[in-house]
Amino acid sequence: MAPAGTRTGRLATAGLVTAFAVYAALAAASALDRASEARPGLASRVPALLASEALRAGGRTALAAGDGRTALRLGEAAVADAPLDPASTALLGAARYATADRTGADRAFRIAAQLGWRVPHTQLYMMGRALEVGDLRVAALRLDALVRQNRALLRERALLDPLERDPRGRVALAERLRESPAWLTAYAMEVDDLPPDVIGQRAAVLGETARLGLAIGCQPIAPTVSALIRSNAVPAAAALWRAHCPGAAGSLIYDGNFANARIDQSRSEFAWSFIGQSEASVVFEPVSGGAGQALVIDSAPGRPRLVLRQLVLVPPGRYRLSWQATATQGQPSALVVVSFTCNPDPREWIEGQAAAGSARRTVEVTVDGACPARWLGLAIKGGSTAVRLADVRLEPIR
């Protein structure tokens, strides 16, 4: 079996021409670029200062179309017109690479690098060279520079795969993310159309980022967490959530005092999600003398209506689930009922028990291996008065 660096190098070499074309297609074009692409002869009719940019625009268009020979001709013309412009020399290097002139490409890119490092084609080439020799930290550095200029490149698997599929590459990416680049949030959140194996690799990068000391927060990490849950990787999802979401690692239930709860919350299944009910309303109010919020829930008479739920991952065993429920006048209320099952939309509900005069109601639940995680649901039985719900807890029974 070839060493990881060799496998990565072969992947980089095979995909570099594609990467040049991808960048050319994604390059943010100026008005002159667009005019030049539509009318290639424009370069001969614009001021000399702009002619080389028109040539480069045409070269990028040719690269994007896979026309290496035309790109080579335009790259040579751009260098002749502006020999000290690193973008012209980088275009020439990309065109030479696309026409299988590897030696000429290397020479052009080295000159381009001396003239200016920020040119994307130069960064792409140097990233490919770093991958070929197995220097994944330098490759990640070059990717960072590329994505800072064009975040759309995060969608290109030819660029991400060599790093995300290699354990050393994932560490190198995490080291870049630890610096909180502008593309960090997009990297964590724009994952909806990624296949399960790529989601797993991305989660590994983000997990390593947390181990390096950077927690990005509940909302940014939520899309990757949800994608892991959809892939049935619930333990990995819970670990990632606890690593990045402040407060998630401190108790078995996240945000049991509703301090961070919002009606429109869509951050994660591991946070409170409020279920739209036309016959129930929820209002937040402060908790006097304590942290967090209380939920004032009002519902029309009838069957129990699910109001909020949260996915909970705990080891098998017996647990005590409890909550505080009072009527608006302050007396204990029995109108809140709960479920703790594999089904996010339960049909059966449990009424809690309470000591005389106590507002805290309690049920004992058992967790077995029937499902990877349990849905904690809280519902309201319709009554003549609203219910004030606060301080939900889940504790192991020793």
N, C-alpha and C positions, 0 to 999 in steps of 0.2 A: 504494500500500500504506500502510495506517495505521501510524503509529509504534507502537513496542512498548508504550509507556505507554497509548495509546488502546485497543489490543487487550486489554491486561490489565484496563483499567477496565471495558470492556464485559463481560468475563468475571466480574469482581467483582460488578457490578450484577446480572447475571442470577442469580448464585449466592448472593446475600446472604440472601434469604428462606429458601432451602434451608439455609444455614449456621445461621440462627437456629433453625430446626426441628431440625437435627441436634444443636446444643448442648442444646436443651431435652430431647431424647430421651436424651442421654448424661449429663445433670446427675446428680451423685450425690445421691440423694434421702434425706432424713432420714425417721425413722419418721412424723413428722407429714406430710411430703410424700406418703408412700405412702398414709396414711390419707385425706388430703385428696383425692388422685386417685381413690380408690375411693368416697369419699363427699363430693361437692362441697359439700354443705350444712354440712360440719363447721366452716367458718369462722365461722358464726354461733353455735357452741356451745363455742368454745375461748376462753381468756383473751385479752383485747385485745392483749397483747404478742405473741401467736402468730397472731392473725387475719390479719395482713398476709402472713405467710409461707405460710399456707394459701391465700390468694388468689394469691400468686405461684406456688405449686405447681400450682394449677389453670390458671393462665395458661401455664406451661411445657408442661403437658399439651396444652392447646389448640394452642399453636404447633407442637408435635411432630406433632399430628394434622392440621395445615394449616387449622385453624379460627381464622382471624385475627379474626373478629368477636367470638367468645367471649373470645379472648385480650385484645382491646381492652377489653371490658367489665370483665374481671378486673384488667387493668392499671390502668384508671382507678380502680377500687375500691381497689387496693393503694396507689396514690398518695394517694388521699383518706385512707386509714387511716394511712399512714406517709410523709408527704411528704418527709421528710429522709433516707429510706432509699434509697441509690443503686440497689439492686436493684429496687425498685418502679418508679422512673423509667425504668430500663433496660428493664424488661419492657414498660412503656407505649411506649417508643420502638420496640421490636421489633414490637409489635402494630400500631402505626401504619404501620411500614414494610411489614408483611405485608398491610395493607389499602390500600396504595398512597398513603398520606398521607406523602410524602417530606419535605415541609416540617415537618409536625408531628413526624415521627420525628427529624429533625435537631435540632429545638429540645429535645426530650426527652433525646436522647443528650448534648447539650452540658451540660444541667443535671446529668445523671447523672455525667458526667465530672468536673464541679466537686465533686460530692458524694463521689466515690470511684472511682478508676481500676480497681480489681481486678474489677469486675463483668464476667463474660464477655460478656454481650450488648453492653456498651459497647465492649469490646475488639474484638469482631467488627465492629461498625459502624465504628469508627475504622480498622480494618484495611481495610475496604471503601473508605472514603473515601480512604485513602492510595493504594490501588491505582488508584482512579479518576483521581487526579492524577499517577500514575506515580512516587510516592515509595515505592520498594520497600524502602528501609532502614527506614522507619517501619512499613511493612506487616509486615516480618520481625520487628520489635520487638514488634508487637502479637501476631503468631502465637506468638512465644516466650512471651509472658505467658499466652496461652490454653493452650498445651500444658503449661506448668509446672503449671497447675491441673488439667488433664484430658488425660493422655497418649493416651487413646483417640482424640482429635481428629487424631492422626497418620494415621489410617486414612481421613480424609475428603478426597477429591480436590478438592472444591470449595474447600478451604482451601489445599492444597499446590500444586495445578496453577498458579495465577497466578504463584507464585514459582519453582517448579522448572522451568517451561517457558520462562522468560525468563532469558537469560544474566545480566542485572543482578540478577534475583531470586535466582539461584543464588549469586552473590557475597554478596548481603545475608544469605542464609541461612547461608552459611559464616562470615560475621562473627559471627553469633549462636552458632553451634556452637563457634567458637574459645573462647568463654567457658565451655565445658564445662557446659552446662545439664544438669539431671537427665534430660532426654529424649534426650540425645545417643546413648546406647547403643541405645535402642529405635529411633531413626531409622535407625541403621546395621544393626541386626540383624533387625528385623521386616519382612522384604522378600519372604518366600516367595511370596505371592500377587500380587505386583505384575507388571504386563505389562512386556515387554522395554524399551519406550520409556521408561517411568517408571524402571526400573532404571538405564538409561543416564543419565537426568537426576539421579537420586540419587547415582550414582557421581561425576558431575561436581561436585556440591555437596561431597561428601566429599573429592574430589581437591583442590578449592579450599581446603577446610579444612586439609588437609596443607600446601598452599603458604603458608597464613597462619601456619604454625608449630605446629599441633596434630596429633600422631600419636596415634590413639586405641588402638592396640595390635592384636595379631594376632587375638585371639579376637573382639573387637567388629566388626572389618572383614570377617571371614571370610564371613558370610552374603551380603553384597553382592558380594564377590569370586566366590563360588560361583554366584550368580545371573547374573553377567556371563558366566561360563564356560558355563552352560547356554544362554545367548543367543548363544553362539559369538563373544563379544567377548573373546577370550582376551588380546590385547595390552592392552586397557583393564583387564582383571582383574589382569594381572601388574603394571601400573603402579600400580594402587591398592594392591595388596598390598605392594609395595616402599615405597610412600609412608607406609604406616601401621604396618607390622610391623617392629619393631626387628630389625636384622640381616639382613633380607631383601634389602637393596640391596647388601650387601657381597660377595656371591659368586654364582656361577651356580646353585649348589644351596643351598637354605635349610637351615640347621641341619645341615650335614654332619657335625658332631661330636656330634649327638644331644643337645645340652645342653637343648633344650626339648621333646624327644620324649616322648610319653605314649602308652601302649597305647590309651587311649580317645579319642585326639585326633580331633576332628571340626571343626577350625577352618577348614581350607581344603585344596583340592587341591594348593596350592603348599607345604604342610607334609607331613611324613611321616604317612602313613596305614598303620596296621597291619592286615593282612588276617587275619581269624579262620581258623585252621587247627586242626582237631582233632588233627592228627598233628604239630604243631610248637608249641613253647613259646618265649617270649621273656622274658628277665630282664635288667633294667638293672643295671650295676655301674659304680662310679667308674673314671675313668682316672687312673692314678697319674702324678703329675708333669705333668699337663696339664689342659686344660679339657674339659668335655663328659662324655659317658658312652659306654660300650661296650654292645653288645647281645650277650648270651649266648644263642645260638639252638640248640635241640635239636630234632631231627626224626627220625622213624622212617625206616628205609631205604626207598628207592623213588625215584620221579620227583621232579624239582625242585618245590618248593612255594613259591609267592609268599608272602613274609612282609611286605614293606612296599614302598610306592611313593610317588612324588611327581611332580607335573606340573612340567615344566621348560620355560621359554620362553627360547630362545637364538637368535641370528641364524644363518642358514645358514653352514655351514663344517665344519671338522674339529676334533674335540675329543678330549681324553684323559680317560677316566673311570677312576678308581682308588679302591681301598679297602684297608683292612688287615683281614686275616683270619688268625686263629691258632686252633690247638686249645687246649683248656683247659690243656695242659701247656706252652704257649708256642711250640710249633713252628708254622711256616707251614701254612696250610690252604687247600686248593683247593675246599672244599665250597660256597663262596658263588659263585653265578653271577648274571649281570645281563641285563637287556633295556633297550633304549632305542628305543622304537617309538611309533607312533601308537595302539597298542592298549593299553588299561589292563589287559587280561588276556591277556598274551602266551602263546604256545605254544612259542616257540623261545628258547633261552638261550645266552649267550656266556660262555665260561670265560676268565678273565683270565690274562695271562702275568706271570711274576715272575722277577726275577734270583735266582740261586742263593742260598738262605738268607734271602731277603727275604720279609717278611710282606705287603708291598704288591703287590697284583696290579693290572694295567693292561690296558685295552682301548682301541682307537681307534674312534671312532664318527663318522659323517657325518650332518649335518643338512641336509636339502633342504626343498623347499616342499611336501612331501606332506601335511603337517598343520600347524595353527597352533602346536602345542606337542607335546613328546614326554613320554611317560611313562617315568620311570626306575623300573624294578622290580628288587628284589633278592630272590633266592630261595635256598633251601638244599637241597642234595642230601643226602638222608638218609645218615647214616653211623653209625659206632660211637661217635663222640665229638661233644660239643657244639662249636660254633664261636663264637669271639669276634669280632664285627664292629665296626669303628670307623673314623672319619675318612674319610668318603666325599667325593671331590673330582671336580669337572668343570672342566677347564682348556682354553682354546683352544690349538690347535697353530699356532704362528706360521709 
